């Protein structure tokens, strides 16, 4: 959850950047955004291996990589469609079109909070707490 928040914080400025925005500021925001993306990508990928038998790991590795590639392509296509749709209506508003694309990206990140609630480590922590409550009672 903190990584999703960091990614959102690193994406919000892109919805407001203009043609005269300092490159250093863009690089700094990209650094923050990259840390957030790395912070949630690794737990999601490692969570996909939880509970697998040793002989299932290679198949899971191929499957997760395939899903990641398809998901990235789909997300890029959706954002490109959003940007081009805005440009079709307002041809001269390139900056506004990209701002809309980044707002759409932020919405996707907010939606990503829901699946993050179901990661295995969260379920294990909840089960441990419930087991402790049963033992205490």
N, CA, C and O of each residue as an XYZ file, in Angstrom:
548
protein
N       0.810     -1.200      0.000
C       0.000      0.000      0.000
C       0.857      1.269      0.000
O       0.543      2.214     -0.724
N       1.942      1.313      0.801
C       2.777      2.518      0.741
C       3.376      2.726     -0.651
O       3.510      3.863     -1.103
N       3.733      1.648     -1.325
C       4.319      1.780     -2.666
C       3.303      2.335     -3.660
O       3.661      3.121     -4.538
N       2.057      1.937     -3.529
C       1.019      2.483     -4.408
C       0.862      3.978     -4.131
O       0.724      4.771     -5.063
N       0.882      4.358     -2.869
C       0.785      5.773     -2.508
C       1.970      6.566     -3.076
O       1.789      7.665     -3.600
N       3.178      6.008     -2.972
C       4.359      6.683     -3.513
C       4.237      6.828     -5.029
O       4.604      7.863     -5.585
N       3.727      5.798     -5.695
C       3.550      5.864     -7.148
C       2.532      6.933     -7.526
O       2.739      7.680     -8.482
N       1.449      7.007     -6.787
C       0.444      8.043     -7.056
C       1.045      9.427     -6.838
O       0.839     10.333     -7.646
N       1.788      9.588     -5.742
C       2.437     10.875     -5.474
C       3.420     11.220     -6.596
O       3.572     12.389     -6.950
N       4.085     10.207     -7.153
C       5.021     10.437     -8.239
C       4.357     10.620     -9.590
O       5.019     11.008    -10.553
N       3.067     10.351     -9.679
C       2.351     10.510    -10.948
C       1.563     11.816    -10.986
O       1.430     12.422    -12.049
N       1.049     12.249     -9.868
C       0.217     13.456     -9.810
C       0.882     14.679    -10.469
O       0.212     15.390    -11.218
N       2.165     14.947    -10.219
C       2.758     16.137    -10.854
C       2.695     16.117    -12.384
O       2.624     17.175    -13.009
N       2.721     14.935    -12.990
C       2.663     14.857    -14.452
C       1.347     15.396    -15.002
O       1.279     15.811    -16.159
N       0.320     15.390    -14.192
C      -0.973     15.937    -14.625
C      -0.949     17.462    -14.648
O      -1.892     18.091    -15.130
N       0.127     18.061    -14.129
C       0.214     19.519    -14.068
C       1.444     20.081    -14.769
O       1.541     21.295    -14.952
N       2.382     19.231    -15.164
C       3.588     19.721    -15.831
C       3.231     20.397    -17.143
O       2.292     20.004    -17.835
N       3.999     21.417    -17.463
C       3.811     22.130    -18.728
C       5.076     22.063    -19.565
O       6.042     21.394    -19.200
N       5.061     22.748    -20.666
C       6.195     22.740    -21.593
C       7.439     23.363    -20.966
O       8.556     23.054    -21.383
N       7.270     24.222    -19.985
C       8.404     24.907    -19.379
C       8.858     24.295    -18.057
O       9.660     24.895    -17.341
N       8.361     23.125    -17.731
C       8.742     22.465    -16.485
C      10.214     22.069    -16.542
O      10.683     21.546    -17.552
N      10.925     22.315    -15.474
C      12.346     21.996    -15.390
C      12.592     20.498    -15.559
O      11.866     19.673    -15.004
N      13.615     20.161    -16.325
C      13.966     18.752    -16.506
C      14.346     18.105    -15.180
O      14.036     16.937    -14.947
N      15.014     18.857    -14.314
C      15.406     18.314    -13.015
C      14.187     17.914    -12.182
O      14.198     16.887    -11.503
N      13.158     18.722    -12.242
C      11.941     18.396    -11.506
C      11.294     17.134    -12.078
O      10.826     16.277    -11.327
N      11.269     17.022    -13.385
C      10.712     15.831    -14.022
C      11.516     14.601    -13.623
O      10.939     13.562    -13.305
N      12.839     14.707    -13.636
C      13.681     13.574    -13.258
C      13.456     13.177    -11.807
O      13.410     11.989    -11.487
N      13.315     14.163    -10.931
C      13.079     13.883     -9.515
C      11.744     13.158     -9.323
O      11.658     12.186     -8.573
N      10.718     13.638    -10.004
C       9.398     13.006     -9.894
C       9.440     11.595    -10.488
O       8.817     10.679     -9.950
N      10.170     11.417    -11.592
C      10.315     10.077    -12.176
C      11.034      9.131    -11.215
O      10.708      7.945    -11.158
N      12.011      9.644    -10.458
C      12.704      8.837     -9.464
C      11.728      8.356     -8.392
O      11.716      7.177     -8.037
N      10.918      9.269     -7.884
C       9.927      8.916     -6.863
C       8.941      7.887     -7.417
O       8.632      6.892     -6.761
N       8.456      8.136     -8.626
C       7.499      7.227     -9.255
C       8.121      5.847     -9.483
O       7.469      4.826     -9.264
N       9.359      5.818     -9.916
C      10.049      4.548    -10.136
C      10.232      3.755     -8.856
O      10.110      2.530     -8.858
N      10.525      4.449     -7.758
C      10.643      3.751     -6.476
C       9.306      3.135     -6.079
O       9.256      2.015     -5.571
N       8.240      3.862     -6.311
C       6.917      3.329     -5.988
C       6.571      2.119     -6.831
O       6.066      1.122     -6.313
N       6.838      2.197     -8.125
C       6.522      1.081     -9.015
C       7.327     -0.155     -8.627
O       6.789     -1.262     -8.597
N       8.611      0.026     -8.332
C       9.425     -1.100     -7.877
C       8.937     -1.656     -6.552
O       9.029     -2.857     -6.297
N       8.419     -0.776     -5.716
C       7.931     -1.188     -4.402
C       6.681     -2.037     -4.435
O       6.425     -2.790     -3.495
N       5.897     -1.936     -5.491
C       4.731     -2.818     -5.543
C       4.876     -3.924     -6.581
O       4.194     -4.944     -6.484
N       5.734     -3.749     -7.559
C       5.912     -4.792     -8.566
C       6.560     -6.035     -7.959
O       6.128     -7.155     -8.231
N       7.575     -5.844     -7.153
C       8.291     -6.980     -6.574
C       7.393     -7.802     -5.643
O       7.371     -9.025     -5.777
N       6.653     -7.199     -4.711
C       5.774     -8.022     -3.872
C       4.690     -8.755     -4.665
O       4.357     -9.897     -4.346
N       4.141     -8.113     -5.688
C       3.107     -8.767     -6.486
C       3.700     -9.965     -7.227
O       3.096    -11.037     -7.264
N       4.878     -9.781     -7.816
C       5.516    -10.884     -8.540
C       5.899    -12.017     -7.586
O       5.668    -13.185     -7.901
N       6.470    -11.698     -6.445
C       6.863    -12.760     -5.512
C       5.646    -13.443     -4.908
O       5.702    -14.631     -4.589
N       4.555    -12.719     -4.748
C       3.334    -13.311     -4.204
C       2.758    -14.371     -5.140
O       2.050    -15.276     -4.698
N       3.057    -14.258     -6.418
C       2.517    -15.230     -7.367
C       3.155    -16.610     -7.211
O       2.645    -17.586     -7.760
N       4.250    -16.705     -6.479
C       4.931    -17.986     -6.275
C       4.568    -18.649     -4.947
O       4.965    -19.788     -4.701
N       3.833    -17.965     -4.102
C       3.493    -18.493     -2.786
C       2.610    -19.732     -2.940
O       1.613    -19.715     -3.662
N       2.991    -20.794     -2.255
C       2.201    -22.018     -2.237
C       2.432    -22.946     -3.415
O       1.748    -23.961     -3.542
N       3.378    -22.620     -4.277
C       3.634    -23.473     -5.430
C       4.628    -24.569     -5.087
O       5.519    -24.382     -4.258
N       4.463    -25.704     -5.730
C       5.446    -26.770     -5.629
C       6.653    -26.376     -6.470
O       6.539    -25.554     -7.379
N       7.784    -26.950     -6.175
C       9.020    -26.613     -6.869
C       8.892    -26.794     -8.387
O       9.400    -25.967     -9.145
N       8.228    -27.850     -8.840
C       8.113    -28.104    -10.278
C       7.142    -27.148    -10.976
O       7.108    -27.106    -12.206
N       6.358    -26.384    -10.222
C       5.417    -25.422    -10.797
C       6.036    -24.035    -11.010
O       5.475    -23.209    -11.731
N       7.177    -23.784    -10.393
C       7.803    -22.460    -10.452
C       8.157    -22.031    -11.875
O       7.867    -20.891    -12.236
N       8.774    -22.893    -12.712
C       9.077    -22.449    -14.078
C       7.827    -22.039    -14.870
O       7.846    -21.047    -15.599
N       6.762    -22.797    -14.723
C       5.516    -22.456    -15.416
C       4.955    -21.141    -14.897
O       4.483    -20.309    -15.672
N       5.007    -20.961    -13.596
C       4.516    -19.710    -13.010
C       5.367    -18.535    -13.464
O       4.847    -17.440    -13.680
N       6.658    -18.748    -13.610
C       7.551    -17.681    -14.061
C       7.185    -17.226    -15.472
O       7.118    -16.027    -15.744
N       6.951    -18.175    -16.357
C       6.554    -17.839    -17.728
C       5.186    -17.158    -17.719
O       4.978    -16.168    -18.421
N       4.262    -17.683    -16.930
C       2.905    -17.127    -16.891
C       2.904    -15.695    -16.357
O       2.238    -14.825    -16.918
N       3.647    -15.448    -15.276
C       3.652    -14.092    -14.711
C       4.300    -13.102    -15.666
O       3.850    -11.962    -15.781
N       5.349    -13.527    -16.346
C       6.010    -12.636    -17.314
C       5.089    -12.346    -18.490
O       5.030    -11.216    -18.974
N       4.372    -13.367    -18.951
C       3.428    -13.180    -20.058
C       2.310    -12.236    -19.657
O       1.958    -11.325    -20.407
N       1.757    -12.450    -18.488
C       0.678    -11.591    -17.992
C       1.176    -10.158    -17.822
O       0.461     -9.206    -18.135
N       2.405    -10.008    -17.324
C       2.975     -8.675    -17.149
C       3.127     -7.973    -18.499
O       2.805     -6.791    -18.622
N       3.610     -8.686    -19.503
C       3.776     -8.087    -20.836
C       2.439     -7.714    -21.463
O       2.296     -6.632    -22.032
N       1.472     -8.601    -21.359
C       0.144     -8.313    -21.925
C      -0.504     -7.151    -21.182
O      -1.094     -6.266    -21.802
N      -0.395     -7.152    -19.856
C      -0.965     -6.062    -19.067
C      -0.331     -4.721    -19.382
O      -1.026     -3.709    -19.474
N       0.984     -4.707    -19.549
C       1.681     -3.459    -19.891
C       1.244     -2.946    -21.250
O       0.995     -1.754    -21.429
N       1.155     -3.863    -22.208
C       0.725     -3.467    -23.557
C      -0.710     -2.949    -23.537
O      -1.025     -1.953    -24.189
N      -1.576     -3.626    -22.789
C      -2.978     -3.205    -22.693
C      -3.076     -1.829    -22.037
O      -3.797     -0.955    -22.519
N      -2.345     -1.641    -20.933
C      -2.363     -0.343    -20.247
C      -1.840      0.773    -21.126
O      -2.403      1.867    -21.149
N      -0.767      0.504    -21.848
C      -0.221      1.511    -22.769
C      -1.219      1.846    -23.864
O      -1.370      3.006    -24.246
N      -1.902      0.822    -24.369
C      -2.892      1.046    -25.423
C      -4.063      1.884    -24.911
O      -4.552      2.770    -25.613
N      -4.508      1.602    -23.689
C      -5.609      2.379    -23.107
C      -5.194      3.838    -22.936
O      -5.943      4.746    -23.298
N      -3.998      4.062    -22.384
C      -3.547      5.440    -22.173
C      -3.316      6.161    -23.497
O      -3.619      7.349    -23.609
N      -2.789      5.468    -24.498
C      -2.611      6.083    -25.818
C      -3.958      6.433    -26.435
O      -4.088      7.453    -27.111
N      -4.956      5.591    -26.205
C      -6.301      5.863    -26.708
C      -6.897      7.087    -26.025
O      -7.534      7.920    -26.670
N      -6.688      7.190    -24.726
C      -7.187      8.359    -23.986
C      -6.544      9.633    -24.531
O      -7.236     10.614    -24.805
N      -5.225      9.615    -24.685
C      -4.516     10.799    -25.180
C      -4.983     11.147    -26.590
O      -5.249     12.313    -26.883
N      -5.086     10.149    -27.466
C      -5.494     10.440    -28.846
C      -6.956     10.879    -28.926
O      -7.320     11.658    -29.806
N      -7.790     10.387    -28.021
C      -9.195     10.818    -28.009
C      -9.311     12.294    -27.636
O     -10.104     13.029    -28.223
N      -8.521     12.715    -26.665
C      -8.529     14.135    -26.287
C      -7.988     14.975    -27.435
O      -8.512     16.052    -27.719
N      -6.949     14.490    -28.089
C      -6.386     15.232    -29.226
C      -7.362     15.314    -30.398
O      -7.350     16.295    -31.141
N      -8.204     14.301    -30.572
C      -9.181     14.327    -31.656
C     -10.200     15.444    -31.459
O     -10.715     16.003    -32.426
N     -10.486     15.764    -30.193
C     -11.446     16.820    -29.880
C     -10.756     18.182    -29.840
O     -11.296     19.176    -30.326
N      -9.566     18.216    -29.260
C      -8.824     19.475    -29.097
C      -7.438     19.303    -29.726
O      -6.470     19.030    -29.016
N      -7.338     19.456    -31.017
C      -6.119     19.158    -31.763
C      -4.903     19.913    -31.241
O      -3.803     19.363    -31.230
N      -5.068     21.114    -30.824
C      -3.921     21.933    -30.415
C      -3.560     21.775    -28.938
O      -2.638     22.439    -28.465
N      -4.252     20.928    -28.210
C      -4.039     20.822    -26.770
C      -3.263     19.551    -26.417
O      -3.784     18.677    -25.724
N      -2.024     19.448    -26.889
C      -1.196     18.274    -26.630
C      -0.925     18.105    -25.136
O      -1.002     16.996    -24.608
N      -0.609     19.201    -24.464
C      -0.323     19.137    -23.026
C      -1.547     18.659    -22.255
O      -1.430     17.818    -21.364
N      -2.712     19.187    -22.588
C      -3.947     18.764    -21.926
C      -4.259     17.296    -22.171
O      -4.789     16.612    -21.296
N      -3.932     16.821    -23.357
C      -4.170     15.405    -23.675
C      -3.306     14.510    -22.789
O      -3.778     13.498    -22.271
N      -2.045     14.885    -22.619
C      -1.168     14.092    -21.752
C      -1.560     14.214    -20.284
O      -1.438     13.252    -19.526
N      -2.027     15.385    -19.885
C      -2.524     15.536    -18.512
C      -3.675     14.568    -18.264
O      -3.735     13.925    -17.215
N      -4.583     14.463    -19.222
C      -5.706     13.531    -19.101
C      -5.203     12.097    -19.022
O      -5.732     11.293    -18.255
N      -4.186     11.774    -19.811
C      -3.599     10.434    -19.766
C      -3.028     10.115    -18.395
O      -3.205      9.005    -17.894
N      -2.345     11.076    -17.783
C      -1.779     10.836    -16.459
C      -2.859     10.759    -15.384
O      -2.716      9.999    -14.426
N      -3.925     11.522    -15.521
C      -5.043     11.400    -14.576
C      -5.660     10.002    -14.687
O      -6.016      9.394    -13.678
N      -5.782      9.505    -15.902
C      -6.280      8.146    -16.109
C      -5.352      7.132    -15.444
O      -5.814      6.166    -14.837
N      -4.055      7.354    -15.560
C      -3.079      6.477    -14.915
C      -3.242      6.486    -13.394
O      -3.127      5.445    -12.748
N      -3.507      7.647    -12.832
C      -3.736      7.747    -11.386
C      -4.978      6.964    -10.987
O      -4.994      6.308     -9.945
N      -6.004      7.029    -11.801
C      -7.228      6.264    -11.522
C      -6.925      4.767    -11.526
O      -7.407      4.033    -10.664
N      -6.126      4.313    -12.499
C      -5.727      2.899    -12.526
C      -4.989      2.515    -11.246
O      -5.203      1.427    -10.712
N      -4.120      3.403    -10.747
C      -3.388      3.110     -9.518
C      -4.337      3.018     -8.323
O      -4.159      2.169     -7.450
N      -5.335      3.883     -8.287
C      -6.306      3.822     -7.195
C      -7.109      2.525     -7.245
O      -7.407      1.933     -6.208
N      -7.453      2.093     -8.443
C      -8.159      0.813     -8.601
C      -7.252     -0.333     -8.160
O      -7.735     -1.346     -7.655
N      -5.939     -0.181     -8.349
C      -4.977     -1.208     -7.964
C      -4.895     -1.440     -6.467
O      -4.306     -2.428     -6.029
N      -5.465     -0.562     -5.687
C      -5.490     -0.755     -4.233
C      -6.314     -1.997     -3.877
O      -5.963     -2.725     -2.948
N      -7.391     -2.237     -4.600
C      -8.284     -3.362     -4.281
C      -7.558     -4.705     -4.369
O      -7.597     -5.465     -3.402
N      -6.893     -5.035     -5.490
C      -6.184     -6.318     -5.515
C      -5.041     -6.379     -4.505
O      -4.702     -7.460     -4.023
N      -4.442     -5.230     -4.178
C      -3.342     -5.217     -3.206
C      -3.815     -5.683     -1.835
O      -3.025     -6.206     -1.048
N      -5.075     -5.499     -1.554
C      -5.617     -5.945     -0.268
C      -5.645     -7.465     -0.143
O      -5.747     -7.998      0.962
N      -5.555     -8.156     -1.264
C      -5.671     -9.610     -1.269
C      -4.333    -10.329     -1.421
O      -4.311    -11.536     -1.659
N      -3.226     -9.616     -1.290
C      -1.930    -10.276     -1.374
C      -1.787    -11.269     -0.229
O      -2.317    -11.057      0.862
N      -1.081    -12.332     -0.482
C      -0.958    -13.440      0.468
C      -0.434    -13.006      1.822
O      -0.955    -13.456      2.843
N       0.573    -12.152      1.872
C       1.135    -11.766      3.159
C       0.100    -11.089      4.044
O       0.147    -11.233      5.265
N      -0.819    -10.364      3.459
C      -1.870     -9.727      4.247
C      -2.823    -10.784      4.813
O      -3.282    -10.669      5.950
N      -3.111    -11.797      4.023
C      -3.994    -12.865      4.488
C      -3.324    -13.634      5.624
O      -3.970    -13.956      6.621
N      -2.021    -13.931      5.476
C      -1.307    -14.654      6.528
C      -1.295    -13.854      7.822
O      -1.524    -14.415      8.894
N      -1.032    -12.547      7.740
C      -1.025    -11.715      8.937
C      -2.387    -11.728      9.616
O      -2.478    -11.794     10.841
N      -3.454    -11.664      8.803
C      -4.804    -11.686      9.350
C      -5.084    -13.036     10.018
O      -5.686    -13.083     11.091
N      -4.652    -14.128      9.389
C      -4.864    -15.461      9.954
C      -4.106    -15.635     11.260
O      -4.614    -16.244     12.201
N      -2.881    -15.097     11.319
C      -2.090    -15.173     12.548
C      -2.784    -14.402     13.660
O      -2.863    -14.882     14.791
N      -3.290    -13.207     13.349
C      -4.000    -12.420     14.363
C      -5.253    -13.156     14.837
O      -5.539    -13.192     16.034
N      -6.005    -13.745     13.895
C      -7.200    -14.500     14.284
C      -6.841    -15.695     15.140
O      -7.547    -16.001     16.100
N      -5.743    -16.385     14.807
C      -5.306    -17.544     15.602
C      -4.916    -17.100     17.010
O      -5.201    -17.796     17.985
N      -4.264    -15.942     17.115
C      -3.888    -15.428     18.420
C      -5.121    -15.087     19.237
O      -5.138    -15.305     20.449
N      -6.154    -14.555     18.593
C      -7.393    -14.223     19.300
C      -8.062    -15.488     19.812
O      -8.581    -15.508     20.928
N      -8.056    -16.543     19.005
C      -8.683    -17.813     19.414
C      -7.932    -18.408     20.590
O      -8.553    -18.908     21.528
N      -6.588    -18.364     20.557
C      -5.779    -18.904     21.640
C      -5.998    -18.107     22.915
O      -6.083    -18.682     24.000
N      -6.089    -16.785     22.793
C      -6.279    -15.930     23.970
C      -7.638    -16.146     24.619
O      -7.783    -15.998     25.832
N      -8.632    -16.498     23.812
C      -9.981    -16.684     24.362
C     -10.101    -18.068     24.873
O     -11.155    -18.449     25.383
